[in-house]
Amino acid sequence: MKSFKLLFFVIIALVSSQTNCFSQFNEGDSAKFWSVTYNDWPPLIGSPQREVSAVCKKVGSHCYVFVEKTAPQPTQSSIDALVNDFDNHYFDSLTSVYGPVPNVFDNDPKICILVFNETDWAGYFDPGQQMPDTMVYRIWNRHSNQREIIYVSAGAFSIANEIVTHEFGHMLHWQQDHSPEPILNPVKYWEDAWVDEGFSTFAAIYLTENIYQHNVMDNEAFFATNPDKPLIYFSDYNQVKLFMLFMYEHYGRWNYISSLISNQLNGIAGVNSTLNQLGYTTTFDDAFEQWTIANYVDDSLYAEGKYSYAHYNFPAANIETIHAVFPTNIMTKTVNPFGSDYVVFSSATPKSIVVDFSGQTDSKYRVDFILKNTIANQIDTIIRMPLDAFNHGTFNIDSLGTTFNKAIMVIMNLDSSIQENSVASYTYSATLNTAIEKNELHTKLSIFPNPTATILNVSTRNNLWSQLEIRDVQGRLQWSESFFNSSTIDLSSFAKGVYFISVINSNGVNKEKFVVN
């Protein structure tokens, strides 16, 4: 009796094994498929959905390749090579870290790779194919094939490996992390696009590059041409790829990838939840700041490689503005939500300057300074500028042109409440530090803020009549008077902000900065 039971289980195991290898199609079979629904693009875009007549050109262990009958036909050897790579490398490598393939409707574990006539894009994973045809038709007036499909444009088949790995990443991510079928909310039903595209681009470099190889040159790095792109509103494949890679390298490697891909929270909330789950005190804002600095310095030695990449190397980052003459004008700029600008202050001779920054008060910023000796290619230090509740701050750069010859101001916006296609504004300026350079003047200016009142006491050590002027950071006159030796000014009517006070007499001009809090 025991032998009979054992034989029974062996037979069941063999049947199960054969079922897993079951093919619904053979090479040479014809089949019809619906093209993309575009239901993940609100409002619906793209060419009208149509029926595609295709022939099965190859059956692999994990995939079929179908080619539309009227499309340009790839060579059989190129199709064989793609299937070989998918079966023997891509499938197991990615499912082991991203999770299993969805298999909802057709009971066929194989994925269909459909090569057909399409000119608007190179590849597509359509989540509509993972939904019931009746629902897709009812909501969008489109059809679902109800099977796992990766769409490939026939005109882009020369890069089919890159396309298939990217879209395979989308498919596995969909299986791990998507909201319930979008009956009540057909527009928002899966992960934020920047995270989803990050997983797909990361899948492509993982499967088609040696991700463990160091210093691979990435000439497409987005920040080389325009670092001010909103990370949270997907606009650049390279940007989201680099952020996913950076987080992988610094925050748990495959543990981070596997945890985030299965996290049901979306966007920033999902990243914060994953970091917390893995035991990190770092927030998404902290990681974004670290990543933004790394995109400029990419230094594996400073701070134990905190601001570096292992896998990639890059061209130089694009600079918003370079200042080598001081004082500067007051510069008015804008920055995207979770975008960044790099501004350089440079001097070949010793200078002491004060940088003043003001962001719009209803937004969120971080401003860091990278002090660097570019001749020795060595970072002196990286310091965050303290900002007050009104997003105003000043930063003294006392050794420019001595221990370091460049100070790079990195302006970041961290305001997820800003809507897509909107920006935050800021101003900055740089002046010579008069607290040091006033020693060359005969006029001695002393400012003594009264700790108990908004009073400014000004005195000179010269028996001269002087003209006193107070101007705001935009150069507008706020106060003017003549005085002899000393003056007292009531600041209670002054708005909060930074001001410059100048004393002018026959001995020259002396200028100081002060802040009304």
ABEGO torsion letter per residue (X at the ends): XAAAAAAAAAAAAAAAAAAAABBABBBGBBBBBBBBAGAABOBBBEBBBBBBBBBBABBBAABBBBBBAABBBBBAAAAAAAAAAAAAAAAAAAAAAAEBBBBAAAGBABBBBBBBBBAABABBBBAAAABBAAAAAAAAGBBBAGBBBBBBBAAAAAAAAAAAAAAAAAAAAAAABBBBBBAABAABABBBAAAAAAAAAAAAAAAABBAABBGBBBAABAAAABABBBAABBABAAAAAAAAAAAAAABGEAAAAAAAAABABBEAAAAAAAAAAAGBABBAAAAAAAAAAAAAAGBAABGGGABBBAABBBBBBBBABBBABOBBBBBBBBBBBGBBBBBBBBBABBBBBBBBBBBBAABBBBBBBBBBBAAAGBBABBBBBBBBAAGBBBBBBAABGBABABBBBBBBBABAABBBGBBBBBBBBBBBBAAAAAAABABBBBBBBBAABBBBBBBBABBBBBBBBBBBAAGBBABBBBBBGBBBBBAAABBBEBBBBBBBBAAEBBBBBBBBX
